[in-house]
Amino acid sequence: MKRNTTIRTKASIKAFKDESLKNTTAFSKSSKTLPKIQFIATYPPRECGIATYTYDLKNALENKFDRCFDIKICAVESNTESHTYITEDVNMVLNTDDSESFRTISDKINSDKDTKIVMIQHEFGLFKNNEETFITFLKDITKPVIIAFHTVLPHPNKDLEKNVKDLVAVAKMVTVMTKSSSDLLNDTYGVPLDKIKIIPHGTHLVKHQDKAFLKEKYNISDRKVIATFGFLGPGKSIETTLDALPAIIKVHPTIMFLIVGKTHPTLFNNEGDAYKDFLQQKVEALKLENHVSFVNKFVPLSELLEYLQLSDCYVFTSKDPNQAVSGTFSYAVSCGCPIVSTPIPHATEVLQQGNGLLFDFGDAAQLAEKVNKLLDDDALRHDMKMKGLHTSAATSWENSAISHAQLFSELIKKSFKLKYKKPEINLNHLRAMTTDIGVIQFSKINTPDIDSGYTLDDNARALIAACDHYKITQSDADLKLIETYANFILKCQRDNGLFLNYVDKDKKFTKQNEDENLEDANGRAIWALGYTYYLMEEDVDLDATLLQNILFAITQFNLKIHLFKSPRALAFAIKGLYFFNVKLNNTKIIGIINNLANKLVDLYNFHSEETWNWFENYLTYANSVLPEALLYAWKATGELKFKAIAKETFDFLLSKIFKKDSIRVISNQSWLIKGFDEKLILNGGEQPIDVAYTILALKQFHQAFPSKGYDDKMEIAFSWFQGNNQLKQIIYNPCTGGCHDGLESSNVNLNQGAESTISYCLARFAFEDIV
């Protein structure tokens, strides 16, 4: 029986989505006024660190959350620093040299009923000409105030100490970027710790590129490269690196030192390029012309990230021991660039995990020694790179947005839930992981690891994902993926009808196939082949014999399926045979589904008790597929006991993994055993695949029981990928389109392998109108 399917064109799909978005947006605007968060900070086109920070934070919040806040900017200016803002983001301008401007802005904020929070991005230099007026201004504001201290100074004089205490007194909460700054506020200024929130400086997610390729792009191939960047000024002490270069050149004669950035605009207005001229004269005096290159401009972000990725070492030479944090330093960490730095608090704190080296302020000889040590040791640099990437992952702008949003929601005095935006669908990483053989098993960060080979498991899941994506896009590129993954699966089938799982990079089956039970992998293969046979129409431009080969493969497998004992293998097979039989409507296949489902029922009857409604004495991995399979069995056979047990067991599972408004799937570090205290379950070990399988099951249960809240749980479960998890960190990486491999007790596993990435895709596609 051929399924009657209407395939929408790309244009009609886009038009439908655009119209839906337009209608949704119009309804939302008319029915709900968003709480306004008023930032007071410098803002582009002003060129300064606070402006860049504010811009990045605002973008991160708006990209991460779906109509939760209305963020506006009150741009901070002075008589000597004014700009034209071409964006609607800026709704007010505060001139810090004009006392009347402070009064005007406070009146506007207080009279705006939609403004719920005022957040000040604070640097002492911004308000130094009018500090008393600024404090009076804050006292006049009737809305909750958050002060983000970008600098916290130790050993304050009486005036500075009073100034900081006065600022904190009017704030509802203060934020700092390092623990050392928090300790300073607490120990030196007496600020209670419950009034301080540490939110590290945001870092940009980076799609890591080949270092040799980037060096060639910038015409510095075959050179060792050290770099520094940021606005130039005497405080950067770049001359320390120049003084160290002769000793570095003796050991590394190909060294190139990149100085990326132009003179700080404020400094330029006062004295022009005097500091840069001083550096250039020093280069000439030390005869370093062939080893130093000035990139004299405000570098766009994409270009900056490439400079940092091609660098073998990032040198940070600030001579200010009180510099609490550095945005430039954070950029280097996010690129996995090994660092040699003076011991400012930020560097001391971030590099304590061994992802960099420290040297004393102004000590050129010590700097040369540290750089030479680093450049001499490839293994050390790689180790530092990996530690740096893991350090920076937790501080990505996406994670910074989550921390800020939680703070905002705590201070807004009404019931408020954060709603995460669903990222645009992105198959870039999946395509990068796919060769003409199939999808590669593992990835080192976002670089496919061809040595890891291929598995039937991954290619089965990839086939389902490719079919789903094709139904959304109708793209010929997806058909190529479908053929690749399907042919991989078919080539894994042996003459006995069963499948092998492990294939090396040379297309040879490995010894693992002899050492492991492959029932679950076989079940997944049938799920994928049955689903493909169901979705693909005969007139689709696939290999002419592919559907015939799938038909033959499933038929051969059915001769062996009665031997299977694994409940998950039975469940996956039920799903595949259900979809397969939608077209065939074959009573023999319905009989096979009935027999497999009854095996699951027998397991349930044997293991279930009054407080344990499950098929086994434990909850392990891929749990949701068991009740989901019984739901499919009910749809195929009409047998009501399958439906009843499906709901009972699924609700039992959900009671174990959903806590309030979040999901915590069963840890692979400690399965949930019947009779043991659930509190003993270890933190960490949560896998994307279990979240994805839960979402797929929730979709089916919502269709069968539309008024039971399964759709709400779908949304909650998907938000796990977006940061609604125990670490409050993103699992899906929107920069690459890949998904990190797991949520551990204190960190995210940054590798983006096939299983996790495909699992995310399956979860994301579940919210599209497919099946």
Secondary structure, 3 states (H helix, E strand, C coil): CCCCCCCCCHHHHHHHHHHHHHHHHHHHHHHCCCCEEEEEECCCCCCCHHHHHHHHHHHHHHHHECCCCEEEEEEEEECCECCCCCCCCEEEEEECCCHHHHHHHHHHHHHCCCEEEEEEEECHHHHCCCHHHHHHHHHHCCCCEEEEECCCCCCCCHHHHHHHHHHHHHCCEEEECCHHHHHHHHHHHCCCHHHEEECCCCECCCCCCCHHHHHHHCCCCCCCEEEEECCECHHHCCHHHHHHHHHHHHHCCCCEEEEECCECHHHHHHHCCHHHHHHHHHHHHCCCCCCEEEECCCCCHHHHHHHHHHCCEEEECCCCCCCCCCHHHHHHHHCCCCEEECCCHHHHHHHHHCCEEECCCCCHHHHHHHHHHHHCCHHHHHHHHHHHHHHHHCCEHHHHHHHHHHHHHHHCCCCCCCCECCCCCCCHHHHHCECCCCEEEEEECCEEEEEEEEEHHHHHHHHHHHHHHHHHHCCHHHHHHHHHHHHHHHHHECCCCCECCEECCCCCECCHHHHCCCHHHHHHHHHHHHHHHHHCCCCCCCCCCHHHHHHHHHHHHHCCHHHCCCHHHHHHHHHHHHHHHHHHCCHHHHHHHHHHHHHHHHHHHHHCECCECCCCCEECCCCCHHHHHHHHHHHHHCCHHHHHHHHHHHHHHHHHHEECCEECCCCCCCCEECCCCHHHCCCCCECHHHHHHHHHHHHHHHHHCCCCCHHHHHHHHHHHHHCCCCCCCCCEECCCCEECCEECCCCEECCCCHHHHHHHHHHHHCCCCCC
